[in-house]
Amino acid sequence: MNSLRTHSANLVNRTDNASLKKELEKLSEKIRFSDPVSSPEISDFEKELSEKFSQLENAVKENNSEIAEKLCKEVNFALDDRNTACRNNKQ
């Protein structure tokens, strides 16, 4: 999660598209305040999150704002799944 936190913060500055930048800022904040602790039980969720985020990074680097905005939503969903699994694992 620490690597994802750093990459998400850096990704915000890689676009000039205002609406995409806003979505990336929200995503970065959400990642920033997510539980940083990992465990084997949530590794599948983290793998999916990492894959989606990698796709998002590529879309931003290629200046494909339409795809990037769609992927922002997918990363958000993957992060929600990961965070839910993390909370459930602690109970």
C-alpha positions as CSV (number, residue, x, y, z in Angstrom):
1,M,0.0,0.0,0.0
2,N,2.9,2.4,0.6
3,S,4.0,2.1,-2.9
4,L,0.5,2.6,-4.2
5,R,0.2,5.7,-2.0
6,T,3.3,7.2,-3.5
7,H,2.4,6.4,-7.1
8,S,-1.2,7.8,-6.7
9,A,0.1,11.1,-5.3
10,N,2.6,11.4,-8.2
11,L,-0.1,10.5,-10.8
12,V,-2.1,13.6,-9.9
13,N,0.5,15.8,-11.5
14,R,0.7,13.8,-14.7
15,T,-2.4,15.2,-16.3
16,D,-3.7,18.6,-17.3
17,N,-7.3,17.4,-17.6
18,A,-9.1,19.2,-14.8
19,S,-11.8,16.6,-14.2
20,L,-9.4,13.7,-14.3
21,K,-7.0,15.5,-12.0
22,K,-9.9,16.0,-9.5
23,E,-10.7,12.2,-9.7
24,L,-7.1,11.3,-9.2
25,E,-6.8,13.6,-6.2
26,K,-9.9,12.0,-4.6
27,L,-8.4,8.5,-5.3
28,S,-5.0,9.5,-3.9
29,E,-6.7,10.7,-0.7
30,K,-8.7,7.5,-0.4
31,I,-5.6,5.5,-0.8
32,R,-3.7,7.7,1.7
33,F,-6.3,7.0,4.4
34,S,-6.7,3.3,3.7
35,D,-5.3,0.7,6.1
36,P,-1.7,0.2,5.2
37,V,-1.5,-3.3,6.8
38,S,-1.4,-6.2,4.4
39,S,-2.0,-9.9,5.0
40,P,-2.1,-13.1,3.1
41,E,-5.9,-13.2,3.4
42,I,-6.3,-10.0,1.3
43,S,-3.5,-10.6,-1.2
44,D,-6.0,-11.4,-4.0
45,F,-7.7,-8.0,-3.4
46,E,-4.4,-6.2,-3.4
47,K,-3.3,-8.0,-6.6
48,E,-6.5,-6.8,-8.4
49,L,-6.0,-3.3,-7.0
50,S,-2.4,-3.2,-8.2
51,E,-3.4,-4.4,-11.7
52,K,-6.2,-1.9,-12.0
53,F,-3.9,0.9,-10.8
54,S,-1.2,-0.1,-13.3
55,Q,-3.8,0.2,-16.1
56,L,-4.8,3.6,-14.7
57,E,-1.2,4.8,-14.7
58,N,-0.7,3.7,-18.3
59,A,-3.9,5.5,-19.4
60,V,-2.7,8.7,-17.7
61,K,0.7,8.5,-19.2
62,E,-0.8,8.0,-22.6
63,N,-3.0,11.1,-22.1
64,N,-6.2,8.9,-22.5
65,S,-8.4,10.8,-20.1
66,E,-11.6,9.0,-21.1
67,I,-10.1,5.6,-20.3
68,A,-8.3,7.0,-17.2
69,E,-11.6,8.3,-15.7
70,K,-13.2,4.9,-16.2
71,L,-10.2,3.2,-14.6
72,C,-10.4,5.6,-11.6
73,K,-13.8,4.2,-10.9
74,E,-12.5,0.7,-11.2
75,V,-9.6,1.4,-8.9
76,N,-12.0,2.9,-6.4
77,F,-14.2,-0.2,-6.5
78,A,-11.1,-2.5,-6.1
79,L,-9.9,-0.3,-3.2
80,D,-13.3,-0.6,-1.5
81,D,-13.2,-4.3,-1.9
82,R,-9.7,-4.5,-0.4
83,N,-10.6,-2.2,2.5
84,T,-13.7,-4.2,3.3
85,A,-11.7,-7.5,3.2
86,C,-9.1,-5.9,5.4
87,R,-11.7,-4.8,8.0
88,N,-13.4,-8.2,7.9
89,N,-10.1,-9.9,8.4
90,K,-9.5,-8.0,11.6
91,Q,-12.7,-9.1,13.2
